[in-house]
C-alpha cells in the first residue's frame, strides 16, 4: 500500500509539474505576441522618449507592486498582459532608431534572442539538470550590471556600455536555465510569475543584443 501510494503521489507530482511548465510556456508565448504588437504600435505611432519612459516605468511598477499580489488568482493574467504591453510599447523609440539605421539589426537581434532562448530552455527541459546553483550568480550579476549601468550614465564610456550589454546577455542566459530548472524541480509552481520572469529575460536579452549589434555594426 505504501509503495502504491508513493507511486501515485510521484505521478501526481509529475503531472502537476508538467501542467505548470505547459501553462508557463503558453502564457509566455501569448504575452510575447502581445508585447510584439504593442511594440509595433509604438513604432508606427512614433512614440517619444518621454512617453516610452513613462510606459516602461508603469510596466515595472506593475511588475513589482501589482503582479505579486495577483499572481495567485486569475487576475494575474491581465496584469501580466498589461506589464508586457507597456514594456513592449516602451521599446518604440529604440526600435525606430535601429530600424532607421539598419533594419537587419532588429531582425538579427530578434532571431538571436529566439535561438538562445529556445536552445537554453530546450536543453534544460531535455536534460532535466538542476541549475539551481545559478541563482546566486544571477542575483549578484544583476546587481553588478545595474551598478555599472548607473555609473556609466555619468561616465559615458563606450567600452563599459558594451561590457554591460554583453554581461546582460550572459546573465539572462543563466536566468533562463535557472528559471526553467526551477519549473522542472518544483522550485517555481506559479506559472504566471514564471512567465513574467522568462519574459523579462527575453526582453532584456533582446535589447542587449540590439545595442551590441548596433555598436559592432558601427551604427551605435
Residue frames as qw, qx, qy, qz and C-alpha x, y, z in Angstrom:
[[0.000, 0.885, 0.466, 0.000, 0.00, 0.00, 0.00],
 [0.302, -0.801, 0.091, 0.509, 2.77, 2.43, 0.89],
 [0.411, -0.146, 0.596, 0.675, 4.57, 1.72, -2.38],
 [0.212, 0.589, 0.679, 0.384, 1.41, 2.27, -4.40],
 [0.134, -0.923, -0.296, 0.204, 0.69, 5.48, -2.52],
 [0.377, -0.609, 0.297, 0.631, 4.24, 6.73, -3.17],
 [0.355, 0.135, 0.681, 0.626, 3.96, 5.91, -6.87],
 [0.088, 0.781, 0.596, 0.163, 0.60, 7.67, -7.09],
 [0.231, -0.893, -0.079, 0.379, 1.98, 10.77, -5.40],
 [0.422, -0.360, 0.482, 0.679, 5.01, 10.70, -7.66],
 [0.281, 0.410, 0.701, 0.512, 2.80, 10.51, -10.74],
 [0.049, -0.898, -0.435, 0.032, 0.63, 13.34, -9.43],
 [0.346, -0.742, 0.136, 0.557, 3.72, 15.47, -8.81],
 [0.389, -0.068, 0.612, 0.685, 4.99, 14.85, -12.35],
 [0.156, 0.647, 0.662, 0.343, 1.61, 15.73, -13.84],
 [0.183, -0.915, -0.257, 0.250, 1.41, 18.89, -11.72],
 [0.393, -0.544, 0.331, 0.664, 4.92, 19.93, -12.80],
 [0.327, 0.193, 0.687, 0.619, 4.18, 19.28, -16.47],
 [0.048, 0.815, 0.566, 0.112, 0.99, 21.34, -16.16],
 [0.258, -0.853, -0.023, 0.454, 2.89, 24.30, -14.70],
 [0.388, -0.289, 0.534, 0.693, 5.51, 24.07, -17.48],
 [0.248, 0.464, 0.721, 0.451, 2.82, 23.86, -20.17],
 [0.057, -0.902, -0.423, 0.062, 0.86, 26.81, -18.74],
 [0.368, -0.692, 0.148, 0.603, 4.03, 28.85, -18.38],
 [0.322, -0.135, 0.598, 0.721, 5.07, 28.49, -22.00],
 [0.142, 0.645, 0.682, 0.313, 1.56, 29.04, -23.34],
 [0.167, -0.923, -0.267, 0.220, 1.22, 32.24, -21.31],
 [0.409, -0.535, 0.320, 0.667, 4.76, 33.30, -22.24],
 [0.338, 0.212, 0.669, 0.627, 4.03, 32.83, -25.95],
 [0.028, 0.806, 0.561, 0.187, 0.82, 34.86, -25.72],
 [0.293, -0.875, -0.088, 0.376, 2.46, 37.65, -23.73],
 [0.437, -0.299, 0.453, 0.717, 5.35, 37.83, -26.20],
 [0.235, 0.473, 0.658, 0.536, 2.91, 38.18, -29.10],
 [0.130, -0.904, -0.407, 0.013, 1.00, 40.88, -27.22],
 [0.415, -0.707, 0.127, 0.558, 4.23, 42.70, -26.39],
 [0.416, 0.011, 0.568, 0.710, 5.33, 42.50, -30.04],
 [0.105, 0.718, 0.590, 0.354, 2.01, 44.02, -31.11],
 [0.280, -0.910, -0.192, 0.238, 2.42, 46.82, -28.54],
 [0.474, -0.442, 0.341, 0.681, 5.99, 47.43, -29.78],
 [0.325, 0.364, 0.628, 0.606, 4.63, 47.64, -33.35],
 [0.065, -0.892, -0.433, -0.113, 2.14, 50.27, -32.19],
 [0.427, -0.767, 0.049, 0.476, 4.98, 52.16, -30.54],
 [0.465, -0.119, 0.504, 0.718, 6.92, 52.14, -33.80],
 [0.200, 0.523, 0.619, 0.551, 4.11, 53.20, -36.14],
 [0.188, -0.914, -0.358, -0.027, 2.87, 55.92, -33.78],
 [0.445, 0.565, -0.220, 0.659, 6.38, 57.30, -33.35],
 [0.611, -0.749, -0.254, 0.043, 6.15, 57.34, -29.56],
 [0.166, 0.836, -0.340, 0.397, 8.59, 59.80, -28.00],
 [0.481, 0.216, -0.715, 0.458, 11.26, 59.02, -25.45],
 [0.246, -0.240, 0.461, -0.818, 9.29, 60.65, -22.63],
 [0.806, -0.053, -0.023, -0.590, 6.13, 58.63, -23.26],
 [0.797, 0.193, -0.572, 0.027, 8.20, 55.47, -23.72],
 [0.223, 0.279, -0.696, 0.623, 9.90, 56.05, -20.37],
 [0.517, -0.170, 0.322, -0.775, 6.54, 56.55, -18.65],
 [0.882, 0.064, -0.272, -0.381, 5.21, 53.33, -20.20],
 [0.653, 0.248, -0.663, 0.268, 8.30, 51.38, -19.12],
 [0.029, -0.260, 0.620, -0.740, 8.19, 52.75, -15.56],
 [0.700, -0.104, 0.121, -0.696, 4.48, 51.93, -15.33],
 [0.867, 0.135, -0.453, -0.161, 5.18, 48.39, -16.51],
 [0.450, 0.256, -0.701, 0.489, 7.98, 47.91, -13.99],
 [0.308, -0.240, 0.449, -0.804, 5.81, 49.35, -11.19],
 [0.846, -0.040, -0.093, -0.524, 3.05, 46.86, -12.05],
 [0.760, 0.224, -0.600, 0.112, 5.63, 44.08, -12.08],
 [0.256, 0.253, -0.673, 0.646, 6.93, 44.94, -8.62],
 [0.224, -0.043, 0.512, -0.828, 3.78, 46.01, -6.78],
 [0.704, 0.114, 0.010, -0.701, 0.74, 44.57, -8.58],
 [0.706, 0.236, -0.628, -0.227, 1.72, 41.21, -10.06],
 [0.225, 0.165, -0.877, 0.392, 2.93, 39.62, -6.79],
 [0.357, 0.074, 0.553, -0.749, -0.49, 40.38, -5.24],
 [0.729, 0.320, 0.034, -0.604, -2.49, 38.96, -8.14],
 [0.293, 0.443, -0.812, -0.242, -0.30, 36.10, -9.38],
 [0.116, 0.004, 0.968, -0.223, -2.19, 33.51, -7.36],
 [0.459, 0.518, 0.567, -0.447, -5.51, 34.35, -8.98],
 [0.556, 0.537, 0.541, 0.332, -6.95, 34.74, -12.47],
 [0.054, 0.986, 0.082, -0.132, -6.44, 38.50, -12.12],
 [0.499, -0.580, 0.431, 0.478, -2.72, 37.94, -12.55],
 [0.605, 0.288, 0.594, 0.445, -3.11, 37.11, -16.25],
 [0.259, 0.885, 0.281, 0.266, -4.46, 40.51, -17.38],
 [0.356, -0.893, 0.183, 0.208, -1.91, 42.18, -15.12],
 [0.647, -0.247, 0.531, 0.488, 0.87, 40.27, -16.89],
 [0.481, 0.571, 0.501, 0.438, -0.51, 41.33, -20.27],
 [0.042, -0.992, -0.117, -0.028, -0.58, 44.91, -19.04],
 [0.518, -0.687, 0.360, 0.360, 3.06, 44.67, -17.99],
 [0.615, 0.015, 0.597, 0.514, 4.24, 43.09, -21.23],
 [0.345, 0.780, 0.438, 0.284, 2.20, 45.52, -23.31],
 [0.161, -0.981, 0.032, 0.101, 3.61, 48.58, -21.55],
 [0.546, -0.540, 0.485, 0.418, 7.19, 47.30, -21.76],
 [0.586, 0.302, 0.603, 0.449, 6.73, 46.44, -25.42],
 [0.198, 0.919, 0.303, 0.154, 5.23, 49.84, -26.18],
 [0.341, -0.889, 0.179, 0.247, 8.17, 51.45, -24.42],
 [0.677, -0.151, 0.505, 0.514, 10.54, 49.87, -26.95],
 [0.490, 0.802, 0.342, 0.011, 9.17, 52.13, -29.68],
 [0.090, 0.953, -0.251, -0.142, 11.95, 54.77, -29.80],
 [0.455, -0.495, 0.704, 0.230, 14.76, 52.18, -29.62],
 [0.644, 0.285, 0.688, 0.176, 13.23, 50.11, -32.40],
 [0.405, 0.893, 0.187, -0.059, 12.58, 53.18, -34.53],
 [0.131, -0.849, 0.447, 0.249, 16.22, 54.20, -34.20],
 [0.452, -0.298, 0.798, 0.266, 17.66, 50.85, -35.24],
 [0.595, 0.523, 0.608, 0.052, 15.06, 50.38, -37.97],
 [0.299, 0.943, 0.003, -0.143, 16.05, 53.74, -39.44],
 [0.188, -0.739, 0.606, 0.227, 19.75, 52.88, -39.27],
 [0.280, 0.296, -0.875, -0.261, 19.70, 49.24, -40.35],
 [0.801, -0.162, -0.003, -0.576, 16.54, 47.07, -40.12],
 [0.798, 0.162, -0.580, 0.037, 18.65, 43.91, -40.25],
 [0.101, 0.343, -0.679, 0.641, 19.98, 44.71, -36.77],
 [0.604, -0.154, 0.322, -0.713, 16.49, 44.34, -35.31],
 [0.907, 0.130, -0.237, -0.322, 15.80, 41.12, -37.18],
 [0.599, 0.337, -0.664, 0.292, 19.18, 39.65, -36.22],
 [0.129, -0.299, 0.629, -0.706, 18.70, 40.57, -32.56],
 [0.763, -0.053, 0.141, -0.628, 15.21, 39.07, -32.63],
 [0.882, 0.219, -0.400, -0.118, 16.43, 35.87, -34.26],
 [0.386, 0.383, -0.697, 0.467, 19.40, 35.63, -31.92],
 [0.389, -0.271, 0.504, -0.722, 17.22, 36.08, -28.86],
 [0.877, 0.033, -0.022, -0.479, 14.80, 33.41, -30.05],
 [0.775, 0.317, -0.541, 0.082, 17.59, 30.97, -30.85],
 [0.149, 0.374, -0.701, 0.589, 19.28, 31.45, -27.47],
 [0.565, -0.189, 0.391, -0.701, 16.03, 31.11, -25.53],
 [0.916, 0.121, -0.147, -0.352, 14.85, 28.03, -27.39],
 [0.647, 0.382, -0.622, 0.220, 18.28, 26.42, -27.15],
 [0.015, 0.338, -0.689, 0.641, 18.71, 27.01, -23.42],
 [0.655, -0.102, 0.340, -0.667, 15.16, 26.19, -22.37],
 [0.888, 0.219, -0.307, -0.264, 15.13, 23.13, -24.64],
 [0.480, 0.377, -0.718, 0.334, 18.41, 21.95, -23.12],
 [0.228, -0.260, 0.636, -0.690, 17.12, 22.39, -19.57],
 [0.788, 0.030, 0.146, -0.597, 13.82, 20.63, -20.34],
 [0.835, 0.306, -0.438, -0.132, 15.52, 17.76, -22.17],
 [0.471, 0.328, -0.710, 0.408, 18.36, 17.05, -19.78],
 [0.652, -0.652, -0.329, -0.206, 16.33, 17.83, -16.62],
 [0.583, 0.098, -0.429, 0.683, 19.53, 19.02, -14.97],
 [0.371, -0.825, -0.372, 0.209, 19.33, 21.07, -11.80],
 [0.435, 0.476, -0.014, 0.764, 20.60, 24.60, -12.42],
 [0.425, -0.852, -0.303, -0.040, 19.59, 25.96, -9.03],
 [0.665, -0.369, -0.015, 0.650, 23.27, 26.78, -8.36],
 [0.337, 0.379, 0.284, 0.813, 22.98, 29.63, -10.89],
 [0.234, -0.852, -0.457, -0.103, 20.59, 31.56, -8.63],
 [0.492, -0.705, -0.031, 0.510, 23.36, 33.30, -6.72],
 [0.445, -0.042, 0.419, 0.790, 25.26, 34.17, -9.90],
 [0.085, 0.640, 0.564, 0.515, 22.13, 35.69, -11.44],
 [0.323, -0.885, -0.327, 0.073, 21.35, 37.86, -8.41],
 [0.506, -0.590, 0.145, 0.612, 24.90, 39.10, -7.91],
 [0.419, 0.146, 0.523, 0.728, 25.38, 39.59, -11.64],
 [0.030, 0.777, 0.519, 0.354, 22.23, 41.69, -11.93],
 [0.381, -0.873, -0.145, 0.268, 23.32, 43.92, -9.07],
 [0.522, -0.365, 0.331, 0.696, 26.79, 44.40, -10.57],
 [0.306, 0.380, 0.581, 0.651, 25.38, 45.15, -14.03],
 [0.114, -0.883, -0.438, -0.126, 22.84, 47.59, -12.59],
 [0.448, -0.770, 0.022, 0.454, 25.59, 49.41, -10.70],
 [0.478, -0.137, 0.469, 0.730, 27.84, 49.54, -13.76],
 [0.196, 0.606, 0.596, 0.489, 24.98, 50.80, -15.95],
 [0.223, -0.929, -0.288, 0.070, 24.13, 53.57, -13.49],
 [0.510, -0.588, 0.209, 0.593, 27.79, 54.54, -13.21],
 [0.442, 0.104, 0.555, 0.697, 28.14, 54.69, -16.98],
 [0.112, 0.865, 0.474, 0.120, 25.30, 57.19, -17.20],
 [0.223, -0.944, 0.067, 0.233, 27.75, 59.71, -15.74],
 [0.501, -0.474, 0.534, 0.488, 30.97, 58.35, -17.27],
 [0.653, 0.671, -0.004, -0.351, 29.72, 57.58, -20.77],
 [0.217, -0.523, 0.776, 0.280, 32.44, 55.03, -21.52],
 [0.720, 0.312, -0.367, -0.500, 31.66, 53.09, -24.74],
 [0.411, 0.257, -0.870, 0.085, 33.69, 50.04, -23.65],
 [0.172, 0.017, 0.777, -0.605, 31.77, 49.84, -20.37],
 [0.638, 0.253, 0.064, -0.725, 28.49, 50.15, -22.27],
 [0.672, 0.302, -0.615, -0.282, 29.45, 47.17, -24.41],
 [0.210, 0.181, -0.895, 0.348, 30.63, 45.19, -21.39],
 [0.411, 0.067, 0.536, -0.734, 27.33, 45.81, -19.58],
 [0.746, 0.283, -0.121, -0.591, 25.28, 44.61, -22.53],
 [0.558, 0.301, -0.772, -0.045, 27.47, 41.54, -23.03],
 [0.015, -0.107, 0.837, -0.537, 27.06, 40.75, -19.33],
 [0.598, 0.131, 0.261, -0.746, 23.28, 41.15, -19.63],
 [0.743, 0.269, -0.482, -0.379, 23.20, 38.50, -22.38],
 [0.402, 0.212, -0.855, 0.248, 25.18, 36.10, -20.18],
 [0.189, -0.025, 0.678, -0.710, 23.13, 36.77, -17.05],
 [0.685, 0.176, 0.047, -0.706, 19.80, 36.45, -18.85],
 [0.665, 0.248, -0.678, -0.189, 21.02, 33.17, -20.36],
 [0.200, 0.107, -0.859, 0.458, 21.83, 31.92, -16.86],
 [0.419, 0.059, 0.418, -0.804, 18.43, 33.12, -15.65],
 [0.736, 0.178, -0.339, -0.558, 16.62, 31.16, -18.38],
 [0.561, 0.146, -0.808, 0.101, 18.43, 27.97, -17.31],
 [0.021, 0.051, -0.722, 0.690, 17.75, 28.70, -13.64],
 [0.533, 0.094, 0.200, -0.817, 14.05, 29.54, -14.10],
 [0.746, 0.164, -0.499, -0.409, 13.40, 26.55, -16.38],
 [0.434, 0.125, -0.841, 0.297, 15.17, 24.26, -13.92],
 [0.203, -0.026, 0.569, -0.797, 13.08, 25.74, -11.12],
 [0.705, 0.097, -0.112, -0.693, 9.93, 24.82, -13.03],
 [0.698, 0.180, -0.682, -0.124, 11.15, 21.26, -13.57],
 [0.460, 0.011, -0.768, 0.445, 12.19, 20.69, -9.97],
 [0.382, -0.713, -0.581, -0.094, 9.17, 22.39, -8.37],
 [0.374, -0.212, -0.259, 0.865, 11.09, 25.43, -7.19],
 [0.239, 0.155, -0.053, -0.957, 8.57, 27.60, -9.02],
 [0.174, 0.347, 0.921, -0.028, 4.94, 26.46, -9.01],
 [0.263, 0.744, 0.334, -0.515, 3.25, 29.70, -10.14],
 [0.608, 0.330, 0.514, 0.507, 3.14, 29.79, -13.93],
 [0.146, 0.954, 0.214, 0.152, 2.24, 33.49, -14.04],
 [0.362, -0.861, 0.293, 0.205, 5.35, 34.51, -12.11],
 [0.690, -0.154, 0.567, 0.423, 7.45, 32.08, -14.15],
 [0.504, 0.645, 0.445, 0.363, 6.15, 33.51, -17.42],
 [0.043, -0.999, -0.012, -0.013, 6.87, 37.04, -16.17],
 [0.538, -0.653, 0.426, 0.320, 10.45, 36.12, -15.27],
 [0.648, 0.115, 0.597, 0.458, 11.12, 34.45, -18.61],
 [0.336, 0.855, 0.336, 0.209, 9.53, 37.37, -20.48],
 [0.194, -0.958, 0.167, 0.131, 11.85, 39.84, -18.75],
 [0.620, -0.388, 0.546, 0.410, 14.89, 37.71, -19.54],
 [0.571, 0.442, 0.558, 0.409, 13.91, 37.62, -23.22],
 [0.137, 0.964, 0.200, 0.106, 13.21, 41.36, -23.31],
 [0.367, -0.846, 0.303, 0.240, 16.49, 42.28, -21.63],
 [0.658, -0.141, 0.594, 0.441, 18.45, 39.93, -23.85],
 [0.485, 0.674, 0.468, 0.302, 16.83, 41.35, -26.98],
 [0.000, -1.000, -0.003, -0.011, 17.69, 44.93, -26.01],
 [0.522, -0.652, 0.449, 0.317, 21.27, 43.97, -25.11],
 [0.654, 0.141, 0.602, 0.436, 21.76, 42.20, -28.45],
 [0.327, 0.883, 0.299, 0.159, 20.33, 45.25, -30.25],
 [0.181, -0.952, 0.214, 0.119, 22.93, 47.50, -28.63],
 [0.619, -0.404, 0.577, 0.347, 25.78, 45.06, -29.25],
 [0.616, 0.400, 0.571, 0.367, 24.89, 44.50, -32.89],
 [0.205, 0.958, 0.176, 0.096, 24.43, 48.22, -33.44],
 [0.339, -0.851, 0.334, 0.222, 27.77, 49.01, -31.85],
 [0.593, -0.253, 0.655, 0.395, 29.76, 46.38, -33.74],
 [0.529, 0.582, 0.544, 0.294, 27.97, 47.35, -36.91],
 [0.347, 0.014, 0.086, 0.934, 29.27, 50.86, -36.50],
 [0.157, -0.565, -0.475, -0.656, 25.82, 52.31, -36.01],
 [0.537, -0.721, -0.432, 0.071, 25.64, 52.94, -32.29]]
